[in-house]
Every structure is written in C-alpha cells, then in structure tokens.
Amino acid sequence: MPSSPDPVFAGLGQAVQIGTNLLATLMVGGGVGWSIDSYVLPTQPWGLVGGLVLGLIAGIRNAYRTAQRLS
C-alpha cells in the first residue's frame, strides 16, 4: 500500500487495515464454529464460542504483527 504524504491519512489507513483484519478473523472464526455446531457436532453453542475465541486470538495476533511491521 503506498504511503500517503499526509501523516493523518497514513495513520487512518493503518487503523482501518488493522480493524478490517480483526473483523475478518472474527467472522471467519465464528463461521467455522457455527458450521461445526450446525453440521458436524451437536455441541451448540460451544463450537461458535470456541470459533469466536480462536478468531479473536488470531485477530489480535494479526493486529500486533501488522502494528509491528508498520512502526
């Protein structure tokens, strides 16, 4: 992603990137957990909860790695 000459817009772009990554990992984790609950195991709601927790962990890890790379 090309850097913006204005530091405000550059910081805003980085924040949007981190937020989007966090949201995407939560959605994927929740979707996988819901799918496991619905189609594989009758463990409702624990598959969804586990998927959301794993998605949150992955999202925080990605946000940390992105912040380290951008700083």
C-alpha positions as CSV (number, residue, x, y, z in Angstrom):
1,M,0.0,0.0,0.0
2,P,1.5,3.3,-1.0
3,S,2.2,5.8,1.8
4,S,0.2,9.0,2.0
5,P,2.1,12.2,2.2
6,D,-0.3,13.4,5.0
7,P,0.5,11.5,8.2
8,V,-3.1,11.8,9.4
9,F,-4.4,9.8,6.4
10,A,-1.5,7.4,6.6
11,G,-2.4,6.6,10.3
12,L,-6.1,6.4,9.4
13,G,-5.3,3.9,6.6
14,Q,-3.3,1.7,9.1
15,A,-6.1,1.8,11.6
16,V,-8.7,0.8,9.0
17,Q,-6.4,-2.1,7.9
18,I,-6.0,-3.4,11.4
19,G,-9.7,-3.1,12.2
20,T,-10.7,-4.8,9.0
21,N,-8.3,-7.7,9.7
22,L,-9.7,-8.1,13.2
23,L,-13.3,-8.1,12.0
24,A,-12.5,-10.6,9.2
25,T,-10.8,-13.1,11.6
26,L,-13.8,-12.8,14.0
27,M,-16.2,-13.5,11.2
28,V,-14.2,-16.5,9.8
29,G,-13.8,-18.0,13.3
30,G,-17.5,-17.5,14.1
31,G,-18.4,-19.0,10.8
32,V,-16.3,-22.1,11.3
33,G,-17.6,-22.5,14.8
34,W,-21.2,-22.2,13.7
35,S,-20.6,-24.6,10.8
36,I,-19.1,-27.2,13.3
37,D,-22.2,-26.7,15.5
38,S,-24.7,-27.0,12.7
39,Y,-23.2,-29.7,10.5
40,V,-20.6,-31.7,12.3
41,L,-21.1,-31.9,16.1
42,P,-24.2,-31.3,18.2
43,T,-22.4,-29.1,20.7
44,Q,-24.3,-25.8,20.4
45,P,-23.2,-23.1,21.3
46,W,-19.7,-24.3,22.2
47,G,-18.4,-24.6,18.6
48,L,-19.5,-21.0,17.9
49,V,-17.9,-19.7,21.2
50,G,-14.7,-21.6,20.5
51,G,-14.6,-20.3,16.9
52,L,-15.1,-16.7,18.1
53,V,-12.4,-17.1,20.7
54,L,-9.9,-18.5,18.2
55,G,-10.9,-15.8,15.7
56,L,-10.3,-13.1,18.4
57,I,-6.9,-14.6,19.2
58,A,-5.9,-14.8,15.6
59,G,-7.2,-11.2,15.0
60,I,-5.2,-9.8,17.9
61,R,-2.1,-11.7,16.7
62,N,-2.5,-10.2,13.2
63,A,-3.1,-6.7,14.6
64,Y,0.0,-7.0,16.7
65,R,2.1,-8.2,13.8
66,T,0.7,-5.5,11.5
67,A,1.4,-2.8,14.0
68,Q,5.0,-4.1,14.5
69,R,5.5,-4.1,10.7
70,L,4.1,-0.6,10.3
71,S,6.1,1.0,13.1
